[in-house]
Amino acid sequence: MNSNLSRLLAVAQKPERRIIGLMSGTSLDGLDVALCRFSGHGAATRVVVEHFATVPYSAAIQENIRRVFAQDTVELQHLTLLHAWLGTTHADMVLQCLAQWNVLPAEVDAIASHGQTVFHAPKHQHGLPDWPNATLQLGDADHLAVRTGILTLSDFRQKHVAAGGQGAPLAVYGDYLIFSQPGEDRLLLNLGGIANFTYLSGSLDAAAVFSTDTGPGNTLLDAFVRELYPGKHFDENGALAAQGQISRELLTALLDHPFFAAPIPRTTGPELFSAAYVRTAQHRSGTTSLPPHDLLATLTAFSATSIAGAVRQAFPTLPALTIYASGGGMHNPVLMAALQQALSSCRFSTTAALGISPDAKEAVLFAILANETLVGEALPIGHGEQVVPAVSLGKISFPS
């Protein structure tokens, strides 16, 4: 048997596996690296996060990605080179973390690499009837595998799209496996660049589970902080927005988009919710001269209102849900206060209460997907139009 296949089989047969989950979101702040130890699979999955770190993206890395990130036109050579360069860059970041943690690459069974999303194009968004759902993540996994010497799984979203899904959100698979709890209806809310949530039924019925994007989380806030406050990358602790007043005219214009009335589940990205989207809304509402603090206050309210609206759309008679937050927006007290006010019947916590750091959660979820691909069985989740394809996700790159 081919030595690579023998190694793959040996990993799949181990009682425990160490898998590194990698995640870089649309905020472009850095690469999340989570070293996880797994036993079991499916509903019997047990995961322990041994180490976690976020390796910051330098200004140069951010600039190289932004040249292609959610752009209508790009330089083809730069896109091609970036794919390989990011794979190597992520590999070096993994090796840096392993050295700091005193873990040898040979002691890691696999890497689960989400890659860097640069364009997300569901059919409802691109509007081209003869073209399918599509999504693109950069960071070539062969470069990752060869440079680290570690078996690498990547490109998780492509199989989801190929099987009829929209490529996002994918958190539903891992959320269901490790966060479901008998007797408690839960909402797992991820406040990344784009916000999304997974609903978990206390009945443990997989057919009742679903996941959906809600709209902007931090993406618009971060974009305008960078534009309006040179040297700043995000609104730390919501301090800038807290000094402003919400413009009801602009908020109404921002919420006036068919996406917010579309059936749940739905998916979107910064391709729609961009600086241009905000400027168009400002022109429509006559708020182009809004002071910076007021603009950030309004964008914070936009995120909170659209998230709460999606929750209420999904649950017209809102039950007493427990909402477990994760992602960068969880650290913004102004955003969290607005959410708690809008969803006052819900109880708020973070995934730390469930044993997983809220900052590490997304990276851990991709490690879970890799574990399922290596040893699990494909599991259908949801029902009807909300069904999540029962597929094994991730392409396999051998280190040799």
KETISE-366652 format. One record per residue: x, y, z of N, C-alpha, C in turn. Coordinates in steps of 0.2 Angstrom, whole numbers, plus 5000, padded with zeros to 4 digits. Layout:
REM residues N
XYZXYZXYZ ...
REM end
This chain:
REM residues 400
500449945000500050005000500450065000 500250114996500650184997500750205004 501350235005501550245012501050305015 500850355010500350405013499750375015 499450325011498850295013498850255019 499450225020499550185026499550225032 499850285031499850335037499150365038 498850375033498150395034497650345037 497750285036497350235039497550225046 498250235048498450225054498150285059 498150345056497850395060497150385061 496750365056496050345057495950295062 496350245063496250195068496550205075 496850265076497050285083496450295087 496550275094496050295099495950365100 496550405099496550475100496950505094 496750565093497050605087497150675089 497750705088497950775089497850805082 497350855082497250895076497350965077 497651005073497651075073497151105069 496751145072496251185068496451255066 496451275060496651345058496051385055 495951445058495451485055495651555055 495551585049495651655048495051685045 494751735049494051755046494151825042 493551845041493551905036493751975040 493851965046494152025050494952035048 495251985046495951985044496452005049 496251985055496652005061497251955062 497151895060497651845061497451775060 497851725061497751655061497651625068 497051595069496851565075497151495074 497551465079497851405079497651365085 497251315085497051275090497251205090 497651175094497851105095497451075099 497051025096496550985099496650915100 496450885105496550805106495850775106 495750735101495050705100495050625102 494450605104494350535104493550535102 493450475099492750465096492650505090 491950495088491750535083490950545083 490650585079489950585079489750615086 489150585089488850605095489350595101 489850545100490250525105490950565105 490950615101491550655100491750685107 492350685109492650715114493250755112 493250815114493850865112494050905118 494750905118495050945123495550995119 495551055121495951105117496551105122 497151085119497751085123498151145122 498151185117498451245116498051285111 498051355112497751405107498151465107 498151495101498451555100498251585094 498251655094498051695088498751725085 498951705079499551735077499351795073 499551855075499251915071499551925064 499151945060499351965053499652025053 500252035050500652095049500252135044 500452205044500152245039500252225032 500752195031500952175024500452115022 500352065026499952015025499252035024 498952085028498352115027498252145020 498752185019498752225012498752175006 499152125007499152075001498452045000 498152025006497451995005496952045003 496952105006496452155004496452174996 497052164993497052174986496552124982 496352074985495952024981495252014985 495252034992494752024996494052054994 493552014992492952044990492952094985 493452084980493552134975493152104968 492852154964492552134958493152114953 493652154953494252134948494852124952 495352084950495952074954496452054948 497152064951497652044946497751974947 497751934941497751864941498451834944 498951864942499651844945499651854953 499351904955499451914963498951864966 498351844963497951794966498251734966 498651714961498951644960499551644965 499951694965500451694970500251694977 499751724979499451734985499251664988 498951624984498651564986499251514989 499851514985500351474987500751514993 500851574993501151614998500751605005 500151615005499751605011499851535014 499851485010499951415012500551415016 501151435013501751435016501751485023 501451535022501451585028501051555034 500551515032500151485038500551425040 500951395036501351335039501851365043 502151415042502651445046502351465053 501751495053501351515059501251455063 501051395060500951335064501551305067 502151305063502751285066502951335072 502851395071503051445076502651425083 502051415082501651395088501851325091 501951275087502151215090502851215093 503351265091503951275094503851305101 503351355101503251385108502851335113 502451285110502151245114502551175116 503151175113503551115114503251055111 502951055106502651005102502950995096 503150925094503550915088502950905082 503150925076502650915071502450835070 502950795071502750725071502250695076 502150745081501650725087500950745085 500850775079500250805077499950755071 499350735072499150695066498850725060 498550785061498250815055498250895057 498150935051497951005051497351005048 496851045051496251065047496251145046 496351155039496451225037495851255034 495551305037494951335034495251375028 495851405028496051455023495751525024 495951565019495751635020495151645014 494551655016494051675012494151745008 494151745002494251804998493651824994 493251774993492551794989492051734991 491451754993490951714994490351734989 490151684985489651704980489051654979 488651654984488051614984487551634978 487151594975486851614969486351664970 486051674976485551724977485851794977 486551794978486951854979487151874972 487451824968487751844962487251854956 486651824957486051834953486151804946 486651764945486751734938486451664937 485851664934485451594934485851534932 486351544927486651484924487251464928 487451504934488051484938487851464945 488251424948488051394954488251434960 488151414966488451434972489151424972 489551474974490251464974490551504980 491151484982491551514987492351504986 492751544988493451544987493851554993 494251504995494751515001495451504998 495851545000496551544998497051515004 497651495002498051465007498151385005 498551375000498651304997498851255002 498451205003498551155008499151105007 499351095000499951064999500551095001 500551165001501151195004501151195011 500551195014500551185022500751115024 500551065020500750995022501450985021 501751005015502450995014502951025018 502751095020503151135024503151105031 502551085034502551065041502650995042 502650955036502650875037502050845040 501450885040500850855043500350855038 499950795038499350785034498950835035 498650865030498250925030497550915026 497050935029496350935026496151015025 495851025020495751095018495151105014 494951165012494451175007493751145009 493651155015493051115018492351145014 492351205012491751235010491551205003 492051184999491851164992491451104992 491451054996491050994996490351014998 490251055002489651085004489251114998 489651154995489351184989489151134983 489651084982489551034977488950994979 488750984985488250934987487550974988 487551044985486951074985486851134991 487351134995487351195000487651254997 487651305002487851375000488651385002 488951335005489651345008489651375014 489151405017489151435024488451445026 488451455033488951435038489051355039 489651335041489751265042489851245049 489751295054489851285061489351235063 488751225060488251185062488451115063 488851085059489151015060489451005067 489951045069490251045075489851065081 489451115080489051145085488551085088 488251055083487850995085488150945089 488750925086489150865089489350875096 489550935098489950945104489550995109 489051035107488751085111487951065112 487651015109486950995111486950975118 486350995121486250975128485550955129 485350895131484650875132484350925137 483750945135483250985139483451065138 483951085134484051155134484151175126 483651215124483751245118484251295118 484751295113485351335113485451375106 485651435107485851465101486651485101 487051455097487751465097487851525092 488051585094488051645090488751665089 489051665083489651685081489751755079 490051805082490051875080490751885077 490851855071491451865067491351925062 491651935057491551985052490851985050 490651925048489951915047489651865052 489051885055488751855061488351795058 488351745062487951685061487751645067 487251615067487051575073486851505071 486951455076486651385075486151375081 485551345079485051325084485151255085 485151235092485251175094484651155098 484251105096483651085100483851045106 483451065112483551025118483350945117 482950935112482750865110483250825107 483850855105484350825102484150795095 483650825092483350805086483850835080 484250805076484650835071484250865066 483550845065483150875060482950945062 482950965068482751025071483351075071 483951055069484551095070484551135063 484751195064484951235058485451295059 485751315054486251375055486151425050 486251485051486151545046486651605047 486851635042487151695043486551745044 486751805048486251855049486351915046 487051935044487251995041487852015044 488052075044488652105047488752095054 489352065056489552065063490052125064 490652115063491152165064491452195058 491252165052491552185046491452265044 490852285045490852365043491152405048 491052385055491352425060492152425059 492452375058493152375057493352415051 492952405045493152445039493152515040 492652545044492552615045493052645051 493252595055493752615060494352625057 494552585052495152595049495152655044 494652665041494552725037494552795041 494152795046494052855050494552875055 494952815058495352825063496052795061 496452825057497152795055497552765061 497752705060498152675066497752625070 497052635070496652585073496352535068 496252475071495952425067495252395069 495052415075494352395077494252445083 493552445084493352485090493352455096 493952455100494152425106493652435111 493352385114492852395119492252435117 492152445111491552495108491652565110 492252585112492352655115492152705111 492252695104492152755099491352755098 491052695097490352695096489952725102 490252715108489852735114489852805115 490252845111490252915111489752945106 489452905102489052935097488252915098 487852945093487152935094486952895087 486452855088486252815082485752855078 485952855071485552885066484952845064 484352855066483752815064483652815057 483852865053483752875046484252825043 484852825045485352785042485252705043 485052695050484852625052484352595048 483852635046483252615042483452595035 483852635032484152625026484552565025 485052555030485452495030485052435031 484452435034484052375035483652365029 483652405024483152405018483552365013 483552295014483852255009483552185009 483352155003483052095002483352035006 484052045008484351995012483951985018 483752035021483452025028482751995028 482451995022481751965022481851895019 482451875016482551805013482451755018 482151695016482051635021482751615024 482651595030483151565034483151495033 483751465032484451485032484651525026 485151575027485351615021486151625023 486451645018487151665018487351725015 487851755017488051815014488851835016 489051885014489751905015489951975014 490551995015490752065014490652095007 490552045002490452064996489852104995 489352094999488752135000488752185005 488952165011489052215016489752245017 489852295012490452335011490352405013 490952435012490952515013490452545008 490452515002490052544997489252534999 489152485002488452475004488252525009 488652545014488552595019488452665015 488952675011488852745007488252755003 488052695000487452704996486852715001 486852685007486252695012486352765014 486952795015486952865018486652915013 486852905006486552945001485752935001 485552875002484752875001484452905007 484852905013484552935019484753005021 485153035017485353105018485853105024 486253055025486653055031487453055029 487553085024488253075022488753125026 488553165030488953205034488853185041 488653125043488653105049489353105053 489353125059490053125062490253055063 490953045064491152975064490952935070 490852965076490652925082489852905080 489452945077488752935076488752875071 489152875066489152825061489352755064 489852755068490052695072489452665076 489152715080488552695084488052665080 487952695074487352665070487552595067 488252585065488452525062488352475068 488552485074488452445079487752425080 487352475080486552455080486352415074 486652425069486452385063486652315064 487252295066487352225068486952195073 486852235078486352205083485652195081 485452245077484752245075484652185070 485052175065485052125060485052055063 485552045068485551985072484951965076 484652015079484052005083483451995078 483452025073482952015068482951945065 483551915064483551855061483351805067 483551815073483351765078482551765079 482251825078481551835079481151805073 481551815067481251785061481251705061 481751675064481751605065481351585070 481151625075480751605081480251655082 479651665078479151715079478951725086 478851665090478651665097479251645101 479651695102480351685105480351645111 480651585111480751545117481251575122 481251545127481851565132482451525130 482751555125483451525123484051545127 484551505127485151525130485651535124 485951595124486351615118487051615121 487451575117488151565119488551605114 488851655115489251695110489951675110 490251695104490951685102491151735097 491751735095492051775090492251845093 492551885089492851955091492252005093 491652005090491152045093490952035100 491051975102490951965109491252005114 491852035112492252075116492052155116 491552165112491252235111490652245116 490752275122490152275126489552315124 489752365119489152405116488752365112 489052325108488652275104488252225108 488652195113488352145117487752175121 487752235123487252265127486652275123 486752295116486252305112485852245110 486252195109485952125108485552105114 485752115120485452085126484752125127 484752195125484152235125483652215120 483952195114483452175109483152105110 483552065113483351995115483251985122 482852025125482852025133482651965136 482251925132481951855135482451805135 483051815132483551765131484051775136 484451715138484951725143485651715139 486051765141486751765137487351735141 487751705137488351675140488851675135 489451635136489851625130490051555130 490351525125490551455125491051435130 491351485133491851465139491451425144 490751435145490351405149490251325147 490351315141490351245138490951215137 491551245139492151215139492651225134 492351275129492751295123492851365123 493451395123493651465123493251495117 492851555118492551585113492951605107 493551625109494051645104494351585100 494351535102494551475099494051435095 493451445096492851405094492851385087 492951445083492951425075493551385073 494151395076494651345074494551275076 494251265082494051205085493551165080 493051205078492551175074492851145067 493351175065493651155058494051085060 494351085066494651025068494150965069 493550985071493050935072492850905065 492750955060492650935053493150885051 493750895052494350855050494250785053 494150785060494050725064493550685061 492950715059492350675056492550645049 492950685045493150655039493650595039 494050605045494550545046494250485048 493750495053493450435057492750425057 492350485055491650485056491250465050 490550465051490150455046489750515044 489650535038489250595036488550595039 488350655042487750655046487350715043 486650695041486250745038485950785044 485950855044485650895049485150945046 484550955049484050995047483550955043 483050985040482550955036482351005031 481950975026481751015020482251055017 482051125016482551165013483151185017 483051165024483551185029484051125029 483951075026484451015027485151035025 485651015029486351025028486550955025 486950965019487150895015487550855020 487350785019487750735023488350715019 488850755020489450745016490050745021 490650715019491250725022491650785019 491850825023492150895021492850895021 493250925016493950935017494350885012 494750925008495250885003495850865007 496150815006496750785009497350795005 497850835009498550845006499050805010 499350765007499950725010500550765010 500950755016501550795017502150765012 502050715009502650685005502350654999 
REM end
